[in-house]
Amino acid sequence: MDFAGKDKATYVKETFNAIAGRYDLMNSLMSLGMDKRWRRLAVQKVGAKPSMHILDVCCGTGQLSMELGQAVGNHGSVTGLDFSAKMLEVAQKSLLQASNLGNIQFIQGNAMELPFEDQSFDGVTVGWGLRNLPDLHQGLREMVRTVKPGGKVVSLDMAKPSLPGFKQAYWLYFEKLIPLMGKIWANKASAYQYLHDSAREFPAQEELARIFAECGLENTSYHNLAGGVVAIVSGTRPKE
């Protein structure tokens, strides 16, 4: 993948800073409006309940964090962490316009070195973020470190459909149409070319579940959405 002569972390940060203002619109367009339902399913999968404390890594514009906030209520808390200042600005503006979302805070930080003590959270989520990490295994190990025994780590991200015919049509759509949409709606075709390229290189859902296990989680599994275009992958930190 071409990062224009930059390391992946720098390239990704600059890319998401550039598209922050249109990120939510593009997500809705690309998913045909299904992204909100997918986030709700991820909230269910992590087991978010009132009074829980949940970490949302690579929170971006905070849409998943705010879904989690509804689940944990005013006696719980959600911490959304991202390294893109522009994405966090959008998240904070959205939070100010919302209500009844529990105790949510957004902080800027590095998913490779999470600024939290061991076993700080009842659950950890990451939405469309793992494929952007410079080291997938290190990022997952950090999430495992910060979740309590018995808590879940849940990823919602692009996956790889396998149905013949549909698979070919999907990748053609992704390769040709998505960058064009990015150029029209976000004035940044290269960012959405990166989305295609990173999805191509990202492990398939079956492989990602195996990597979850390698990083210390048990009962790992995946759940396909939209024919395997997107998948929820999860695992539980073993009880000590």
C-alpha positions in Angstrom: 0.0 0.0 0.0 1.4 3.4 -0.9 1.6 5.8 2.0 3.1 8.7 -0.1 6.5 8.2 1.5 5.1 8.4 5.1 4.8 5.9 7.8 1.3 4.4 8.1 0.4 6.1 11.4 1.3 9.6 10.0 -0.5 8.9 6.7 -3.7 7.6 8.4 -3.8 10.5 10.9 -3.5 13.1 8.1 -6.1 11.2 6.0 -8.7 11.1 8.7 -8.0 14.7 9.7 -8.7 15.7 6.1 -12.1 13.9 5.8 -13.4 14.4 9.3 -16.1 16.8 8.3 -17.7 14.4 5.8 -16.8 11.1 7.4 -20.3 10.4 8.8 -22.0 11.3 5.6 -19.8 9.0 3.6 -20.3 6.1 6.0 -24.0 6.5 5.6 -23.8 6.6 1.8 -21.4 3.7 1.5 -23.4 1.5 3.8 -26.8 2.5 2.4 -27.7 3.7 5.9 -27.0 0.3 7.5 -24.0 1.5 9.6 -26.2 2.7 12.5 -27.7 -0.8 12.9 -24.3 -2.4 12.7 -23.1 -0.2 15.6 -26.1 -1.2 17.7 -25.2 -4.9 17.1 -21.6 -4.2 18.2 -23.0 -2.6 21.4 -25.0 -5.7 22.1 -22.1 -8.0 21.4 -19.8 -6.2 23.9 -22.6 -6.7 26.5 -22.8 -3.0 27.4 -25.3 -2.5 30.3 -26.2 0.3 32.8 -23.3 1.3 35.1 -20.6 -0.4 32.9 -17.4 1.4 31.9 -16.5 0.9 28.2 -13.6 1.9 26.1 -14.1 2.8 22.5 -10.7 2.7 20.7 -10.3 4.5 17.4 -13.6 6.2 18.1 -13.4 8.7 15.2 -16.5 10.9 15.2 -17.9 9.2 18.2 -20.9 7.5 16.7 -20.2 4.1 18.3 -19.2 5.8 21.6 -22.6 7.5 21.7 -24.5 4.2 21.0 -22.5 2.8 23.9 -23.5 5.8 26.0 -27.1 5.0 25.6 -26.5 1.5 26.8 -24.5 2.3 29.9 -26.6 5.2 31.0 -25.8 8.0 33.4 -24.3 5.7 36.0 -21.9 4.2 33.5 -19.2 5.8 31.4 -17.7 5.6 27.9 -14.2 6.8 27.0 -13.7 7.4 23.3 -10.0 7.5 22.2 -8.7 8.5 18.8 -5.4 10.1 17.5 -7.1 12.4 15.0 -7.8 15.8 16.5 -10.2 16.7 13.7 -12.3 13.6 14.1 -12.5 14.3 17.9 -13.7 17.8 17.2 -16.6 16.4 15.2 -17.3 13.9 18.0 -17.4 16.6 20.6 -19.8 18.7 18.5 -22.1 15.7 18.1 -22.0 15.0 21.8 -23.0 18.5 22.7 -26.1 18.2 20.4 -27.1 14.9 22.0 -28.9 14.0 25.2 -29.3 11.1 27.6 -26.1 9.5 26.5 -24.5 8.8 29.9 -21.1 9.9 30.9 -19.0 10.1 27.7 -15.6 11.7 27.3 -13.4 11.9 24.2 -9.6 12.0 24.5 -6.7 12.0 22.0 -4.4 9.1 22.3 -2.4 6.3 20.7 -4.1 2.9 20.4 -0.6 1.3 20.4 0.0 2.6 23.9 -3.4 3.0 25.6 -3.1 5.5 28.5 -5.0 3.4 31.0 -4.3 1.0 33.8 -4.6 -2.7 33.4 -8.2 -4.1 33.7 -9.8 -0.6 33.7 -12.9 -1.4 31.6 -15.8 -3.8 31.5 -15.6 -4.0 27.7 -13.6 -2.6 24.7 -14.9 -1.8 21.3 -13.2 -0.7 18.1 -15.2 0.4 15.0 -13.5 0.4 11.6 -10.2 1.0 13.3 -8.1 -2.2 13.5 -7.1 -2.0 9.9 -5.7 1.4 10.4 -3.3 0.3 13.1 0.4 0.1 12.3 0.6 -3.1 14.3 -2.6 -5.1 14.6 -1.3 -7.6 17.2 0.1 -4.8 19.5 -3.2 -2.8 19.3 -5.2 -5.9 20.2 -2.8 -6.8 23.1 -3.4 -3.3 24.5 -7.1 -3.7 24.3 -6.9 -7.1 26.1 -4.7 -5.5 28.7 -7.2 -2.8 29.6 -10.3 -5.0 29.7 -11.3 -6.8 32.9 -11.3 -10.6 33.1 -14.6 -11.8 31.7 -15.0 -8.6 29.6 -15.2 -8.6 25.8 -13.1 -7.0 23.0 -15.3 -6.4 20.0 -14.3 -5.2 16.5 -16.7 -3.9 13.9 -14.9 -3.6 10.5 -14.8 -4.3 6.9 -14.6 -8.0 6.0 -14.4 -10.3 3.0 -17.5 -11.7 1.4 -17.2 -15.2 -0.1 -20.4 -15.7 -2.1 -19.4 -16.2 -5.8 -20.7 -13.4 -8.0 -21.5 -11.1 -5.0 -17.8 -11.1 -4.0 -16.6 -9.9 -7.4 -19.4 -7.3 -7.7 -18.6 -6.0 -4.2 -14.9 -5.5 -4.8 -15.5 -3.9 -8.2 -17.9 -1.4 -6.5 -15.4 -0.8 -3.7 -12.5 -0.2 -6.1 -14.2 2.0 -8.6 -17.2 3.7 -7.1 -16.2 4.4 -3.5 -13.1 6.6 -4.5 -15.4 8.4 -6.9 -17.9 9.0 -4.1 -15.1 10.2 -1.9 -14.0 12.7 -4.6 -17.5 14.0 -5.0 -18.7 14.1 -1.4 -15.5 14.5 0.6 -13.2 16.0 -2.0 -10.6 13.3 -1.2 -10.6 10.4 -3.6 -7.2 9.2 -2.2 -8.7 8.7 1.3 -11.3 6.3 -0.1 -8.8 4.6 -2.3 -7.0 3.9 1.0 -10.2 2.5 2.4 -10.4 0.0 -0.4 -6.7 -0.9 -0.2 -6.7 -1.3 3.6 -9.8 -3.5 3.4 -8.1 -5.7 0.8 -5.1 -6.1 3.1 -7.0 -6.6 6.3 -7.3 -10.2 7.5 -10.6 -12.0 6.7 -13.0 -12.4 9.5 -12.0 -16.0 10.1 -8.3 -15.0 10.3 -9.1 -12.0 12.6 -10.9 -14.3 15.0 -7.8 -16.5 15.1 -5.6 -13.4 15.8 -7.9 -12.4 18.7 -7.1 -15.8 20.2 -3.4 -15.3 19.6 -3.6 -12.1 21.6 -5.1 -13.7 24.6 -8.8 -13.9 24.1 -11.0 -16.9 24.4 -14.4 -17.9 22.8 -13.5 -15.9 19.8 -16.0 -15.7 17.0 -17.2 -13.6 14.1 -20.7 -12.6 12.8 -21.1 -11.6 9.2 -23.2 -8.6 8.3 -24.5 -7.6 4.8 -23.3 -10.9 3.3 -19.8 -10.6 4.8 -19.1 -7.1 3.6 -18.8 -6.2 7.3 -18.2 -8.4 10.3 -18.3 -8.2 14.1 -15.3 -10.2 15.6 -15.2 -10.7 19.3 -13.4 -12.5 22.1 -13.5 -12.6 25.9 -10.6 -12.1 28.3 -10.2 -15.2 30.4 -11.2 -15.0 34.1 -8.3 -15.3 36.4 
